[in-house]
Amino acid sequence: MRLLITGGAGFIGSQYVRTVLTGGYPAFAGARVTVLDRLTYAGNLANLAPVEGGYDFVHGDVCDAALLREVVPGHDVVINFAAESHVDRSIEGAADFVRTNVLGVQTLLDACLTSGVGKVVQVSTDEVYGSIDAGSWDESAPPAPRSPYSAAKAGGDMLARAYAITHGLPVSITRCGNNYGPYQYPEKVVPLFVTNLIEGRRVPLYGDGGNVRDWVHVADHCRGIQRVAEVGEPGEIYHIAGTAELSNLELTERLLAAFGAGWDRVERVADRKGHDRRYSLDDRKLRALGYAPEISFEEGLAGTVRWYVDNPQWWKPLRARA
């Protein structure tokens, strides 16, 4: 079996690559893996250091149709992690998000269709639904994105579903909650807060801190993606929910406690434009296929904090460059 992992040097993609190459997904045991990544600021080959030499690497862009015509043929499964994903950056400028998250998806789908790829997974986000005051979205909920990032991801998802219906491309879509875990670029809230606290800095808390997110460990997220890669149906959407629904205040409290720090280490900052109040996913559809998260938030957060404490050589150069 040959796997093509686009965006495989990023946070979530590298988790998948490390796991498949160390035997974590028995159904794909012995698979030959190709990683395609543009190595933007968030793509980092250091994320793949534990499996260095175990994969083929292509430095390239999912928007490069000529390159994809060379790379995609011969692969049995393609999983698309390639994305611009930071909401704040999308507010500052949306063009890169539309390019990668919409045009990149279309270009990759075309290459998969032409090459006769047997299975494609489009990795997406709960943010495409907008905000929900109560309850949880199931997969029939209509997209209602409220940021340039989520709008671009919704566009890519709709293209994926259209290719499944129009062309019969065997592509499935996954949508997950907020990820956390090792190797996450330190602009995201958990590694930002952890690395700030390690260095004795204050942590920035948006608005009143009441925004609620569903937290899923990156290993559980990838486990859900793998299940969809194995048995997901073309054109179908599958939710990968987490194990903790927390307000940003509650998350901050837990991170402060992990360092024995007080609220004097918190800096209140102006809220983000169009900040979604709450996300929540109903994941019964994927659970019916045999998936369930395995890592409690308490266990996962403690392990994540330890990883950043133990690996300053990974994150300090990234902070210095930023």
Secondary structure, DSSP 4 states (H G I P E B T S, - for coil): -EEEEETTTSHHHHHHHHHHHTT--GGGTT-EEEEEE---TT--GGGGGGGTTSSEEEE--TT-HHHHHHHSTT-SEEEE------HHHHHH--HHHHIIIIIHHHHHHHHHHHHT-SEEEEEEEGGGG---SSS-B-TTSPP---SHHHHHHHHHHHHHHHHHHHH---EEEEEE-EEESTT--TTSHHHHHHHHHHTT--EEEETTS--EEEEEEHHHHHHHHHHHHHHPPTT-EEEE--SEEEEHHHHHHHHHHHTT--GGGEEEEPPPTT---B--B--HHHHTTT------HHHHHHHHHHHHHH-HHHHHHHHHH-
